[in-house]
């Protein structure tokens, strides 16, 4: 069986194990991505400040950190937390 989207992945694994509804799965995924984005932005902003960048440069680094976020790692971490 070929997995086509993240929601197919969630339906085929997490829901079976935890009995969660599709809405619950989507919500957990969205929350995990939001937290990962916040963490990446915060870290990028702080690292840029340590490097001596101005406010604008710090924000550019924060946005770049979000763009560079490894979504697959977020998905894998969520799957591990769900017991997969």
N, C-alpha and C positions, 0 to 999 in steps of 0.2 A: 504494500500500500504506500503510495507516494504522498508525502505531506506537502500541501500546496501553500498554506498560510500558517502564521503563528496561531491563529484561532483553531485551525485543524489540529495542530500540535496539541494545543490545550485541550481540545475536545477528546482527543485520542489518548491522552495520558493522565493529566491532572484530574479531570472530571471523573474518570473511571476509578481512580484511587481514592479521592477525597469525597466523591459524591457532590461536588460543587456544581452550581448552576453555571451556565455559560456567562451570565451577567457577572457572577462572582469572579470567575476566571478573568474576564476582561478587565474588571475593576482592579484585581490584584496586579495584573500585568501593567496597567496604566499607572498605578501607584508605584510600582517598582521602577518603571521608566522615569517617572517624575522625580523620584528620589535620586536616581542615578544622575539625572541631568543637573539637579541642584548640587549634588556632591561634586560633579565635574566642574561646574561653573565656579563654585566656591574655591575649589583647589586651584583652578586656572587663574582666578582673580588674585588669590593670595600669593601664588608663585610669581605672578607678574609684578606684584607689589614688592616682593622680596628682591626681585631683579632690578627694581628701580624704575619701572614703567610708570608713566603718568596715568591719570584716571581713565582717559580714553583708551590707552593701550591696555590697561588692566581689563576693561570691559571687552575689548576685542579678543583678548586671550580667554576670557570666560566663555564667550560665544564659540570660539574655536574649539575649546575643550568639549562643549556640548556636541558640536559637529563631529568631533573625533570619537565620541563615545562608542564603545563596542557593544552594540545592541545584542549581539549573540551571547556575550558574556552576561548581560542582564537576564536574558532568557534562561541561560544555563543555571544561573544562581537561583532564579525563581523556581526552576524545576527541582533543583537540589533541596530547596526549602520545603517543597511540596512532597518530597520523598521519592522522586523519580530517579 
